């Protein structure tokens, strides 16, 4: 699809031209790259913001769940299950 974008500020064009030269891409290709990255970031930010729960709401949810968990396993078995099924990442202790 072809579109026309009007009234692009000079400083934005200058930055895009600089990036296109640095990356050895055409101006069109660089604009597409910037749009793609920007769209991905925008979607990610909107998703995070819309799904954000306030700290007080989180505390209330956890309080309601407190003492409602039922499991026949021992604490040690539950901890072992958590350690065995977690993905690699930062270290933590239970």
Buried (B, 14 or more C-beta within 10 A) or exposed (E): EEEEEEEEEEEEEEEBEEBBEEEEBEEEEBBEBBEEEEEEEEEEEEEEEEEEEEEEEEEEEEEEEEEEEEEEEEEEEEEEEEEEEEEEEEEEEE
